[in-house]
Each structure stands twice: as structure tokens, then as C-alpha cells.
Amino acid sequence: MINNNFLQEGISPSYFFQYVDTLTNLNLHSLVIYKDNKLLSKVHIAPYNEHEKQILFSVSKSFTAVAMMFALQDKLFTLDTTIYSLLKHKLKFEPTEDIKSITIHYLLSMTYGFIDKEIQDFYLKDDWINEAFSLKLQTKPGTSFFYNNRCPFLCSAIIQELTGKNLLTYLQEKLFSHLNITNISWEKNTQNYDKGSWGLSLTTEDLAKFGQFILNKGSWNNKQLLAPEYIEKLLTVYINTDNKAFPDSKLGYGYYFWKCQPEKAFRCAGLFGQYCIILPKENMVIAITSNAENEQKQAILSATWKFLAQIKKDNKSSTQDLSSLNNYLSKLHLPYLPNDNSIIPEIFQQEFKFSHNPLNLNSISFSQIAPDCIRINITLSTRKYNLLAKLNAWQKNNTNSENDNFDSCTTIFYENPYANYGWQNNKLNLKLVYNQGIFIDTLEFNYYNHQLYLHYNPTPSFIIRTKPHYLISNPIK
């Protein structure tokens, strides 16, 4: 949806069409644009929609940094305060002198002094605070940048220890209540701290509102919530990142914000192309969610810079163009699975059981409940998972409510997916879209010789969560 503000800003619908079309081919989920403090556009690729919040992964870090700026403003600490002085009561041992020298500034600039040689696995530990203080540092704190998840988590722990409120509650009081952001959650670790580095979920429009707050230098509805000097601290480049692979990763790093190519522009960035782009010169904010992989992430940013360059040169637009574009946008959806009606009757009305497997799948059964709808009953090792799926449509499922132990990075079968199915070449294909996150799973079922053959293919590829698997059910006697 784009509105009349779009016309008033003189943005060409044809260029916006090209922009959305490019992003759609880069696995866009949603796009929200604000300009001059006005909402210009909201685009959601069905079944993604404006009402359900989405997991933002490392965009969470930028929110954590803002919380730390509020704490600075409240004089809970200074940038030179050591984290040891704030968290020593949580430690079970005496850390090294190097660890004791780590300051708030080092946390926020990710110059902690430790570089993970392999995939970061601290989240598997029982005590994240003690793990961080037990590390053997490879470099002197404050001298070497290493992008990591420990530092923002420690910020979350500090906020909670100093205020008695978890990170989400603290930000609700300081920020979210003023921005009317209510549909929001933050995953916790086993010690009951908000994760800080990831785990924040909110709608794309609310993400754009956060960007507008940053663009307005800490002001919202003519009320100064956070002094401009703290916004400036967030968006100051402290770290040289010219050794990174992509153009928009080479320009430097502030306090959990990345510098971008356009003049004075910064972005919050999360895994697989979650972005909140702040553009002071254009007085714009662009919020994007996607499941972009590898080079696609830079391609999204490059397409955005191209769009910005185009709209500066062309200010022709009309109501008719606007209507045509809205008609196009309203019909955008993820592609449905193809269907040739090569139904496998043997697949229905029997239960297929599986031996121990990485998906924790115990059994599955299928039933046809309408010509275009099937029911899939899945028994996992921890719960039952009953779904409806439709032909040529996305069927919303309500399997369960959120739980406090949910982990967006390791959970395989999310709750409440949208489901679509199709028959092709005597196989049943099922696609599950987890609307609250980036993951889409495709399951291909083939029946042969009284056994069910399952090919499970998750996208995007994320080894911490899972990988493709081939399973064969136990023979039915």
C-alpha cells in the first residue's frame, strides 16, 4: 500500500515498482518507508503481513545500544565505567586484569578483546556472564574489533542488574510506550535475561518508527526522549571495517549501527537481510525484512541506493499510477507449490512412524478434509503439531501460543505457520512459512513399498538451526 503522501513527495510509482520488483527477487518479506515524518508505503509479501511481528535477529543490537544510551542519560554509568564493577557480584571467580579493564565503550564498539575461532557457541553455556568473564583474551581490550553476540548480551545483563528491569521492560518505559509500540517481545536466556544480541520481534512498521526516532535525534511527537548527543554517540564511527567483503560493510561501525554509502546514512542490520536504514540527508527511513542470503544482502542495499538516486531525478507521478501500483502490491505473495493432482491415495488414513532423527519427528499422518485442503498430524518428541494446508493459498495455522523457552535460532518447527501444499510427479509437497521469522521449510513426501520417504529442505540455510535431511519411515506391516 502506498498513499497520497507518496504523490506529495513526488516519488515516481514506476521507480517504486522497479524497486519492489528487484527486492522481491531478493526474497523480500516486507518494506516500510517513512519520509519527512510521514508514512509513505507499506509492502508485505503474503503471507507476511502488517499485523504479525517478525524476528529481527541482530537488528536487536541497535535497540540494546539505545537502551544503553538511556542508561547513560540516567547517569547509571559512564562510557569509561568497567563492566567488572557492574557485574562482579554475579561472578564465581576472580577474572584477569585484562577482563577487569573492559569498559562500556569497549562493549558498545565490540572491542572486547576476544575473537571466536569457530562459530560462536557461548549461548549453549549455562551461565553467559561467567562465560564472558572467563575468556582468555587474544588482544588488549579496546584495540581490535570483532563482531559478536556477547557484548550486547552483557549490555542487557547490565541494564537488568542496575535497574531491576529486563531490557524489554526498560525500553518499554523509556521508548516503546511513547512510540505506541505494543506488539513486541524479546527472547530470554536460561538465566532470565533478554538476549540483547538477538531475539527481538516487532512489526516492520514499528521498526520504521524506531528508525524515525533515531532520524529525529531522539525526539518523538515534539518530546525529547533521548538527548541528541546520545544519538550522535550511536552514529559516530569508532571502528574501521574496510577489511569486510561488501561495500556497505567497509564503511565503519558505531555503537551497534553500521555506516552506509549514502551521505550520513546508517543502518541496523540483522541476519539474512533485516534492515532499518536511517537516511538523514533524504529525511527518510526504510525498514526491510527478508530472507536474503550472502550477496543478496548487499544487493538489497544497492537496489535501495539506486532507488534513492532515481527519485531525486524524477518527480512525476499521478493518481492513476498510484492506483495501478497499489493493485500490483495487493497481489504480491510467495509462490504457491505447483500441483498436477497426482494424488497418492496410500498416504492417507495411516500413521507413519520414524526412528530417532535430527528433526525429532516421531510420526506423521495425513487426511483429506476438502478437495483443496489436507490435515497433517505431526508428533514431535516434545509436542503434537497439527496443521491444515491448502492448494494455491496460504493457510494460517494456530498451533500454540508463544512460550518463554522459544529460541529463534535453534527451533525447527515454529508455532503458527502458514501452509501450502501441492501434488507433483506422484509426490506430496508441503511448504511451511513461519511468518514471525525468516525460515521457510519445504517437505517432499514420497510413498514406496509401504514406507514414507521424506526430504526436508529448510531455507535459508542456517546450520545452527538445522540442515536438509532425508528420512524414511519404519515399514508398515
C-alpha positions, 0 to 999 in steps of 0.5 A, a space after each residue: 500500500 502506498 498513499 497520497 503522501 507518496 504523490 506529495 513527495 513526488 516519488 515516481 510509482 514506476 521507480 517504486 515498482 522497479 524497486 519492489 520488483 528487484 527486492 522481491 527477487 531478493 526474497 523480500 518479506 516486507 518494506 516500510 518507508 517513512 519520509 519527512 515524518 510521514 508514512 509513505 508505503 507499506 509492502 508485505 509479501 503474503 503471507 507476511 503481513 502488517 499485523 504479525 511481528 517478525 524476528 529481527 535477529 541482530 537488528 536487536 543490537 541497535 535497540 540494546 545500544 539505545 537502551 544503553 544510551 538511556 542508561 547513560 542519560 540516567 547517569 547509571 554509568 559512564 562510557 569509561 565505567 568497567 563492566 567488572 564493577 557492574 557485574 562482579 557480584 554475579 561472578 564465581 571467580 576472580 577474572 584477569 586484569 585484562 577482563 577487569 579493564 573492559 569498559 562500556 565503550 569497549 562493549 558498545 564498539 565490540 572491542 572486547 578483546 576476544 575473537 571466536 575461532 569457530 562459530 560462536 557457541 557461548 549461548 549453549 553455556 549455562 551461565 553467559 556472564 561467567 562465560 564472558 568473564 572467563 575468556 582468555 583474551 587474544 588482544 588488549 581490550 579496546 584495540 581490535 574489533 570483532 563482531 559478536 553476540 556477547 557484548 550486547 548480551 552483557 549490555 542487557 545483563 547490565 541494564 537488568 542488574 542496575 535497574 531491576 528491569 529486563 531490557 524489554 521492560 526498560 525500553 518499554 518505559 523509556 521508548 516503546 510506550 511513547 512510540 505506541 509500540 505494543 506488539 513486541 517481545 524479546 527472547 530470554 536466556 536460561 538465566 532470565 535475561 533478554 538476549 540483547 544480541 538477538 531475539 527481538 520481534 516487532 512489526 516492520 512498521 514499528 521498526 520504521 518508527 524506531 528508525 524515525 526516532 533515531 532520524 529525529 535525534 531522539 525526539 518523538 511527537 515534539 518530546 525529547 526522549 533521548 538527548 541528541 548527543 546520545 544519538 550522535 554517540 550511536 552514529 559516530 564511527 569508532 571502528 574501521 571495517 574496510 577489511 569486510 567483503 561488501 561495500 556497505 560493510 567497509 564503511 565503519 561501525 558505531 555503537 551497534 549501527 553500521 555506516 552506509 554509502 549514502 551521505 550520513 546514512 546508517 543502518 541496523 542490520 540483522 541476519 539474512 537481510 533485516 534492515 532499518 536504514 536511517 537516511 538523514 540527508 533524504 529525511 527518510 527511513 526504510 525498514 526491510 525484512 527478508 530472507 536474503 542470503 550472502 550477496 543478496 544482502 548487499 544487493 538489497 542495499 544497492 537496489 535501495 541506493 539506486 532507488 534513492 538516486 532515481 527519485 531525486 531525478 524524477 518527480 512525476 507521478 499521478 493518481 492513476 499510477 498510484 492506483 495501478 501500483 497499489 493493485 500490483 502490491 495487493 497481489 504480491 505473495 510467495 509462490 504457491 507449490 505447483 500441483 498436477 493432482 497426482 494424488 497418492 491415495 496410500 498416504 492417507 488414513 495411516 500413521 507413519 512412524 520414524 526412528 530417532 532423527 535430527 528433526 525429532 519427528 516421531 510420526 506423521 499422518 495425513 487426511 483429506 478434509 476438502 478437495 483443496 485442503 489436507 490435515 497433517 498430524 505431526 508428533 514431535 518428541 516434545 509436542 503434537 503439531 497439527 496443521 491444515 494446508 491448502 492448494 494455491 493459498 496460504 493457510 494460517 495455522 494456530 498451533 500454540 501460543 508463544 512460550 518463554 523457552 522459544 529460541 529463534 535460532 535453534 527451533 525447527 518447527 515454529 508455532 503458527 505457520 502458514 501452509 501450502 501444499 501441492 501434488 507433483 510427479 506422484 509426490 506430496 509437497 508441503 511448504 511451511 512459512 513461519 511468518 514471525 521469522 525468516 525460515 521457510 521449510 519445504 517437505 517432499 513426501 514420497 510413498 514406496 513399498 509401504 514406507 514414507 520417504 521424506 526430504 526436508 529442505 529448510 531455507 535459508 540455510 542456517 546450520 545452527 538451526 538445522 540442515 536438509 535431511 532425508 528420512 524414511 519411515 519404519 515399514 508398515 506391516 
